């Protein structure tokens, strides 16, 4: 378990911490490194080594420690992240990802596996678990804006209600927030039918396309009425509405 799930440097703050906890039953070792990812239109990530046009990596401007952690069951460790070379950072947004990779436990020296059938070929798959946390540096004023378009509704296999939409980003920085979808009946009754926390559209992507499962357990007939979609920033005080849209059903 890692908290928080994203680290953002903006304003005067120069250091932050990540809390890593081992919730498993065995002692685990984690190696910590930096990786670079590109976000695709569907929200999936792919590893890259060179930034796209309009994309900037943050790894040159951060340092973190420790680089390796050994945690006993229910133990926790703080990983500290600091900004460096701050006077060399030009205005804009920079992003890299800190990668926590679990190291599989090795058998003690001299311990051998017992083969029951020496005429057969044995293949042992050892899963390696890892998780990444984006580290974002923002310098200067943000000109980011977002709008929602291409909203459509369909029933997959006549049983699964799906809402499709596109988030269109412009400006010099990414956007991040929560999506609330309400169904409004012809009698103006409002029902929350979906909620998604933490949707990002990272630079330099101009669009992110999304499919949202609509709650089918409410007994609602989605043949009439309308959907109201609101995308808001995350805030402990007053969330800002970043974009909203409506889809009128036939």
C-alpha positions as CSV (number, residue, x, y, z in Angstrom):
1,X,0.0,0.0,0.0
2,X,1.3,3.4,-1.0
3,X,0.0,6.8,0.0
4,X,-0.5,9.3,-1.6
5,X,-1.0,7.9,-5.1
6,X,0.4,11.0,-6.7
7,X,2.9,13.7,-5.7
8,X,2.5,17.2,-7.0
9,X,5.1,20.0,-6.4
10,X,3.7,23.5,-6.9
11,X,4.3,26.7,-5.1
12,X,7.0,26.9,-2.4
13,X,7.0,23.3,-1.3
14,X,10.3,21.6,-1.8
15,X,9.9,18.1,-0.2
16,X,7.2,15.5,0.2
17,X,6.9,12.0,1.5
18,X,5.4,8.7,0.3
19,X,4.3,6.1,2.9
20,X,5.0,2.5,1.9
21,X,3.3,-0.2,4.0
22,X,3.6,-4.0,3.7
23,X,0.1,-5.4,4.2
24,X,1.2,-9.0,3.3
25,X,2.1,-11.9,5.5
26,X,5.8,-12.2,4.5
27,X,8.8,-9.9,4.7
28,X,9.2,-8.1,1.3
29,X,11.9,-6.1,-0.3
30,X,11.2,-3.2,-2.8
31,X,13.6,-1.6,-5.1
32,X,12.7,2.0,-6.0
33,X,13.6,3.7,-9.3
34,X,12.4,6.2,-11.8
35,X,10.5,5.3,-15.0
36,X,8.9,7.4,-17.8
37,X,5.5,6.8,-19.1
38,X,3.3,8.1,-21.9
39,X,-0.4,8.2,-21.4
40,X,-2.5,6.9,-24.4
41,X,-5.9,8.1,-25.4
42,X,-7.6,5.3,-23.5
43,X,-5.8,6.1,-20.3
44,X,-3.4,3.2,-20.5
45,X,0.4,3.8,-20.0
46,X,3.4,2.7,-22.0
47,X,7.0,3.0,-21.0
48,X,9.1,5.4,-23.0
49,X,12.7,6.7,-22.9
50,X,12.3,10.0,-24.9
51,X,9.6,12.6,-24.2
52,X,7.1,13.4,-26.9
53,X,6.8,17.0,-28.2
54,X,5.4,19.1,-25.4
55,X,6.3,16.5,-22.7
56,X,8.9,17.1,-20.0
57,X,10.4,14.6,-17.6
58,X,10.8,15.5,-13.9
59,X,13.7,13.0,-13.0
60,X,16.4,15.7,-13.5
61,X,14.8,17.8,-10.8
62,X,14.0,15.3,-8.1
63,X,15.9,13.1,-5.7
64,X,14.5,10.5,-3.4
65,X,15.7,8.1,-0.6
66,X,16.0,5.4,0.3
67,X,16.5,3.5,-3.0
68,X,15.6,0.1,-1.5
69,X,13.3,-0.9,1.4
70,X,12.9,-4.2,3.3
71,X,9.6,-4.4,5.2
72,X,8.4,-7.0,7.6
73,X,4.6,-7.8,7.7
74,X,2.6,-4.8,8.8
75,X,5.7,-2.6,8.8
76,X,5.9,0.8,7.1
77,X,8.6,3.1,5.6
78,X,8.7,6.7,4.6
79,X,10.3,7.6,1.2
80,X,11.3,11.2,1.0
81,X,11.2,13.1,-2.3
82,X,13.0,16.5,-2.7
83,X,13.2,19.0,-5.5
84,X,16.7,19.9,-6.8
85,X,18.0,22.4,-9.3
86,X,14.9,24.4,-8.8
87,X,16.5,27.6,-10.2
88,X,17.0,25.7,-13.5
89,X,13.4,24.8,-14.1
90,X,11.6,26.7,-16.8
91,X,7.9,27.4,-16.7
92,X,5.7,24.4,-17.4
93,X,4.9,20.9,-16.1
94,X,7.3,18.0,-15.6
95,X,6.4,14.4,-14.9
96,X,8.1,11.2,-14.1
97,X,7.0,8.1,-12.2
98,X,8.6,6.5,-9.1
99,X,8.5,2.7,-9.5
100,X,8.2,0.4,-6.5
101,X,9.2,-3.1,-7.6
102,X,8.9,-6.1,-5.3
103,X,12.0,-8.3,-5.3
104,X,11.1,-12.0,-5.2
105,X,12.5,-13.9,-2.2
106,X,15.4,-16.2,-3.1
107,X,15.9,-19.7,-1.7
108,X,18.7,-20.0,0.8
109,X,22.0,-21.4,-0.6
110,X,22.1,-25.2,-0.6
111,X,18.3,-25.6,-0.6
112,X,17.2,-27.5,-3.7
113,X,13.8,-28.3,-5.1
114,X,12.7,-31.9,-5.1
115,X,11.7,-33.1,-8.6
116,X,9.1,-35.9,-8.6
117,X,9.5,-36.7,-12.3
118,X,12.9,-36.2,-13.8
119,X,11.6,-37.0,-17.3
120,X,9.3,-34.0,-17.5
121,X,10.1,-30.3,-18.0
122,X,9.1,-28.1,-15.1
123,X,8.3,-24.3,-15.5
124,X,7.9,-22.1,-12.5
125,X,6.4,-18.7,-12.8
126,X,7.3,-16.1,-10.2
127,X,5.1,-13.0,-10.2
128,X,6.8,-9.7,-9.7
129,X,4.6,-7.0,-8.4
130,X,5.2,-3.3,-8.9
131,X,3.4,0.0,-8.7
132,X,4.2,3.5,-10.0
133,X,3.4,6.9,-8.5
134,X,3.5,10.0,-10.7
135,X,5.7,12.9,-9.5
136,X,4.6,16.1,-11.1
137,X,6.4,19.5,-10.9
138,X,4.4,22.6,-11.9
139,X,6.2,25.9,-12.4
140,X,4.4,29.1,-13.4
141,X,0.7,29.8,-14.1
142,X,-1.4,27.1,-15.5
143,X,-3.3,27.7,-18.7
144,X,-4.9,24.3,-18.7
145,X,-8.6,23.9,-19.7
146,X,-10.7,20.9,-20.3
147,X,-14.0,20.2,-22.0
148,X,-16.2,17.1,-22.5
149,X,-17.4,16.0,-25.9
150,X,-18.5,13.0,-27.9
151,X,-20.9,11.8,-25.2
152,X,-22.9,8.8,-26.2
153,X,-24.9,6.0,-24.5
154,X,-25.3,2.4,-25.4
155,X,-26.5,-0.9,-23.9
156,X,-23.8,-3.6,-24.4
157,X,-25.5,-6.9,-25.1
158,X,-28.8,-5.3,-24.1
159,X,-27.8,-5.6,-20.4
160,X,-24.8,-3.4,-19.7
161,X,-25.4,0.4,-19.8
162,X,-22.2,2.3,-20.9
163,X,-21.5,6.0,-21.3
164,X,-18.7,7.1,-23.6
165,X,-17.1,10.5,-23.6
166,X,-13.9,12.4,-24.5
167,X,-12.0,14.8,-22.3
168,X,-10.3,17.5,-24.4
169,X,-7.3,19.2,-22.7
170,X,-5.6,22.4,-23.8
171,X,-2.9,24.5,-22.2
172,X,0.5,23.9,-20.6
173,X,-0.4,21.5,-17.8
174,X,-2.4,18.4,-17.1
175,X,-5.8,18.2,-15.5
176,X,-6.9,15.9,-12.7
177,X,-10.3,15.5,-11.0
178,X,-13.3,13.4,-10.1
179,X,-16.2,12.5,-12.4
180,X,-19.8,12.5,-11.1
181,X,-22.6,11.2,-13.4
182,X,-26.2,11.8,-12.5
183,X,-29.3,10.5,-14.3
184,X,-32.2,12.9,-14.4
185,X,-35.6,11.3,-15.1
186,X,-38.3,13.0,-17.2
187,X,-39.9,13.9,-13.8
188,X,-36.6,15.7,-12.8
189,X,-35.6,13.1,-10.2
190,X,-31.8,13.1,-9.9
191,X,-30.0,9.8,-9.2
192,X,-26.2,9.3,-8.9
193,X,-25.4,6.5,-11.3
194,X,-21.6,6.6,-11.4
195,X,-18.6,8.2,-9.7
196,X,-14.9,8.0,-10.7
197,X,-12.1,9.4,-8.5
198,X,-8.9,10.7,-9.9
199,X,-9.1,10.9,-13.6
200,X,-6.1,12.6,-15.3
201,X,-5.4,13.9,-18.7
202,X,-1.6,14.3,-18.8
203,X,0.5,16.5,-21.0
204,X,1.0,16.5,-23.9
205,X,-2.2,14.6,-24.6
206,X,-5.0,16.7,-26.2
207,X,-7.7,14.1,-25.5
208,X,-8.5,11.1,-23.3
209,X,-11.4,8.8,-24.2
210,X,-13.4,7.1,-21.5
211,X,-16.0,4.3,-21.1
212,X,-18.0,4.4,-17.9
213,X,-20.1,1.6,-16.5
214,X,-23.5,3.0,-15.4
215,X,-25.2,1.4,-12.3
216,X,-27.8,-1.1,-13.5
217,X,-28.9,-2.2,-10.1
218,X,-31.1,0.8,-9.5
219,X,-33.9,-0.4,-11.7
220,X,-33.8,2.7,-13.9
221,X,-35.1,2.6,-17.5
222,X,-32.4,4.6,-19.4
223,X,-34.5,4.9,-22.5
224,X,-35.6,8.5,-21.5
225,X,-34.4,11.4,-19.4
226,X,-30.8,12.6,-19.5
227,X,-27.3,12.3,-18.1
228,X,-25.5,15.1,-16.4
229,X,-21.7,14.8,-16.2
230,X,-19.5,17.0,-14.0
231,X,-15.7,16.9,-13.8
232,X,-14.4,18.7,-10.7
233,X,-10.9,19.2,-9.2
234,X,-10.1,17.5,-5.9
235,X,-10.0,19.9,-3.0
236,X,-10.6,19.8,0.7
237,X,-12.3,23.2,0.7
238,X,-14.2,24.1,-2.5
239,X,-13.8,21.8,-5.6
240,X,-13.7,23.7,-8.9
241,X,-15.9,22.6,-11.8
242,X,-13.5,21.9,-14.6
243,X,-16.0,20.8,-17.2
244,X,-19.6,19.5,-17.5
245,X,-21.9,18.2,-20.2
246,X,-25.3,16.7,-20.7
247,X,-26.7,13.9,-22.9
248,X,-30.4,13.9,-23.7
249,X,-31.8,10.4,-24.2
250,X,-34.3,9.8,-26.9
